[in-house]
């Protein structure tokens, strides 16, 4: 590509800079990804159980009132 053509394409510099920045990133290993995923799943299960219990209790309370 000629220099004039490269300058006329919008966003080309941005893509080059983004590619260069991605080469600098330290990506997590498989073990770290596995543990992070496990923590997210456990936390999600805990929150969903908590919300389920609160929903059940509120349903009991309001159904007895009404």
C-alpha positions in Angstrom: 0.0 0.0 0.0 1.2 3.5 -0.7 1.4 6.0 2.1 -1.4 8.1 0.5 -3.7 5.2 0.4 -2.9 4.2 4.0 -3.8 7.7 5.2 -7.1 7.7 3.3 -8.4 4.6 5.0 -10.2 5.7 8.2 -9.4 3.7 11.3 -6.3 1.9 9.9 -4.0 3.6 12.4 -6.4 2.7 15.2 -6.3 -1.0 14.2 -2.5 -1.0 14.1 -2.2 0.5 17.5 -4.8 -1.9 18.9 -2.9 -4.8 17.5 0.3 -3.5 19.1 -1.4 -3.0 22.5 -2.8 -6.6 22.4 0.7 -8.0 22.0 1.6 -6.3 25.3 -1.2 -8.0 27.2 -0.4 -10.7 29.7 -3.1 -13.2 29.2 -4.2 -15.5 32.1 -3.3 -19.1 32.1 -5.7 -22.0 31.9 -5.5 -22.6 35.7 -6.4 -19.0 36.5 -9.3 -19.0 34.0 -10.6 -22.3 35.5 -10.5 -20.9 39.1 -12.1 -17.6 38.1 -14.9 -19.5 36.3 -15.4 -21.7 39.3 -15.7 -18.7 41.6 -18.2 -17.0 39.3 -20.3 -20.2 39.1 -20.3 -20.7 42.9 -21.1 -17.0 43.6 -24.0 -17.1 41.1 -25.4 -20.3 42.7 -25.1 -18.7 46.2 -26.9 -15.5 45.1 -29.6 -17.4 43.2 -30.2 -19.6 46.3 -30.4 -16.5 48.5 -32.8 -14.8 46.2 -34.9 -17.9 46.0 -35.2 -18.2 49.7 -36.1 -14.5 50.1 -38.7 -14.9 47.3 -40.2 -17.9 49.0 -40.4 -16.2 52.4 -41.9 -13.0 51.0 -44.4 -15.1 49.1 -45.4 -16.8 52.3 -45.7 -13.5 54.2 -47.7 -11.7 51.6 -50.0 -14.7 50.9 -50.9 -14.9 54.6 -51.6 -11.2 54.7 -53.8 -11.1 51.6 
